[in-house]
Amino acid sequence: MSNYCASNGASMAYFYCDYQDQSIQTALSLVANLIKQFVLSNTSFFRPLEELYESLEARRSKPTMPDLENLLHSVCRIYGTTYIIIDALDECHPDQRKILLPVLRRLKKVSIKVFVTSRQHAQDIERAFQGQPRVEIRATESDLKDYVANQIEQDEDLMDLLTDELREKIISSISNGAEGM
């Protein structure tokens, strides 16, 4: 999933990693998707894309990660400030993260601002962004209880099956086991 926004000489593209789509969400497809967002927003981006296409056609090959990384750098240089947001990076398959993380680290060297969200369990992501600013967000137990209660109340069939005591036990068990997620 992705979207794009541009204004006042700044650009932004984002990508949401979905654990249900791991087989199609490769590092290559993620970077290609970011490029697509930038290219669709501005026709001046077409020339670098055309040059890559012509090169690939001459080689009779598909784009490699270095090809796409270079194209992403070229496209992002057109704007003064570029932001790339990758949401739920931990949901990307570890083998694909191994390819993607070095690309994300190198984006910083060309003044592209990268914002990544992830749960803490992914040590490779922790290492890749070690020393970078970090914000930890955790849900409180009362937030979780409210959320679970609301979800139960929205299902009339479930509400008919549950006693008040069982409903409270379910809410308590789920919120206690979630550990802030």
C-alpha positions in Angstrom: 0.0 0.0 0.0 1.3 3.4 -0.8 0.6 7.1 -1.5 2.4 10.2 -2.5 2.3 13.9 -1.6 4.3 16.9 -2.9 4.2 20.6 -2.2 6.5 23.6 -1.8 9.6 21.8 -3.2 9.2 18.9 -0.8 8.1 15.4 -1.7 6.9 12.4 0.3 6.2 8.8 -0.5 5.2 6.0 1.8 4.8 2.2 1.8 3.0 0.0 4.3 4.4 -3.5 4.7 1.6 -6.0 5.1 2.5 -9.4 6.6 -0.2 -11.0 4.4 1.5 -9.8 1.3 5.1 -10.8 2.1 5.4 -13.0 -1.0 4.8 -10.0 -3.3 6.3 -7.3 -1.1 10.0 -7.7 -2.1 12.7 -5.2 -1.5 12.8 -4.6 -5.3 9.0 -4.0 -5.5 9.0 -1.7 -2.5 11.7 0.6 -4.0 10.0 0.4 -7.4 6.7 1.4 -5.7 8.4 4.5 -4.1 9.8 5.5 -7.5 6.4 5.0 -9.1 4.9 7.4 -6.6 7.4 10.1 -7.4 7.3 9.6 -11.2 3.5 9.7 -11.3 3.6 13.1 -9.5 5.8 14.9 -11.9 6.5 14.5 -15.6 10.1 15.7 -15.2 10.8 12.4 -13.6 10.1 10.5 -16.8 13.5 11.1 -18.3 15.5 9.2 -15.7 13.0 6.4 -15.9 13.2 6.4 -19.8 17.0 6.2 -19.6 16.8 3.2 -17.3 14.2 1.5 -19.5 16.4 2.1 -22.6 19.5 0.7 -20.8 17.5 -2.4 -19.6 16.1 -3.0 -23.1 19.6 -2.8 -24.5 20.9 -5.3 -21.9 17.7 -7.4 -22.3 17.3 -7.5 -18.5 15.1 -6.6 -15.7 16.0 -3.8 -13.2 18.3 -4.8 -10.3 18.4 -3.2 -6.9 21.3 -1.0 -7.8 19.4 0.2 -10.9 16.4 1.1 -8.9 18.4 2.6 -6.1 20.2 4.9 -8.5 16.9 5.9 -10.1 15.4 6.6 -6.7 18.3 8.9 -5.9 18.0 10.7 -9.3 14.3 11.2 -8.9 14.5 12.5 -5.3 17.3 15.0 -6.2 14.7 16.9 -8.2 12.9 18.0 -5.0 14.6 20.1 -2.3 13.5 17.8 0.5 12.4 14.3 0.2 10.7 12.1 2.8 10.2 8.4 2.6 8.1 6.6 5.2 8.1 2.8 5.5 5.4 1.6 7.9 5.6 -1.8 9.6 9.0 -2.7 8.2 9.1 -5.6 10.6 6.3 -7.2 8.5 8.6 -7.4 5.5 10.2 -10.8 5.2 13.7 -10.9 6.9 15.4 -12.0 3.6 13.9 -8.9 1.9 14.9 -6.6 4.8 18.5 -7.8 4.4 18.4 -6.3 0.9 16.3 -3.3 1.8 18.0 -2.0 5.0 21.3 -1.1 3.3 19.4 0.8 0.6 17.5 2.8 3.3 20.7 3.6 5.2 22.3 4.9 2.0 19.3 7.2 1.3 20.4 9.3 4.3 23.7 10.0 2.5 21.9 11.7 -0.3 19.8 13.8 2.1 16.6 11.8 1.8 14.8 11.7 5.1 13.7 8.2 6.0 11.1 7.4 8.7 10.5 3.8 9.6 8.0 2.2 11.9 8.6 -1.2 13.4 8.0 -3.3 16.4 11.1 -3.9 18.6 11.6 -7.6 18.0 13.3 -7.1 14.6 17.0 -6.9 15.6 18.2 -6.3 12.1 16.1 -3.1 11.9 17.4 -2.1 15.4 21.0 -2.5 14.2 20.4 -0.7 10.9 19.1 2.4 12.6 21.2 2.3 15.7 22.2 5.8 16.8 19.2 7.4 14.9 16.5 9.2 16.8 13.9 6.8 18.1 10.4 7.2 19.5 8.8 4.4 21.4 5.0 4.2 21.3 3.1 1.8 23.6 -0.6 1.5 24.2 -1.7 1.7 27.8 -3.6 -1.1 29.4 -6.7 1.0 29.6 -6.4 1.9 25.8 -6.2 -1.8 25.0 -9.2 -2.6 27.3 -11.3 0.1 25.6 -10.3 -1.1 22.1 -11.2 -4.8 22.9 -14.4 -3.9 24.6 -15.4 -1.8 21.6 -14.6 -4.6 19.2 -16.7 -7.0 21.2 -19.6 -4.6 21.4 -19.7 -4.1 17.6 -20.4 -7.8 17.1 -24.1 -8.3 18.2 -23.9 -12.1 17.8 -20.8 -12.2 20.1 -22.5 -10.0 22.7 -25.5 -12.3 22.8 -23.2 -15.3 23.6 -21.1 -13.6 26.3 -22.0 -13.1 30.0 -20.7 -9.9 31.6 -18.2 -12.0 33.6 -16.9 -13.8 30.5 -16.7 -10.5 28.5 -14.6 -8.9 31.3 -12.4 -12.0 31.5 -11.7 -11.8 27.7 -11.0 -8.1 27.8 -8.6 -8.5 30.7 -6.8 -11.5 29.2 -6.3 -9.9 25.8 -5.1 -6.5 27.2 -2.8 -8.1 29.7 -1.2 -10.4 27.0 -0.7 -7.6 24.5 2.2 -6.0 26.3 1.6 -2.6 24.8 1.2 -3.6 21.2 
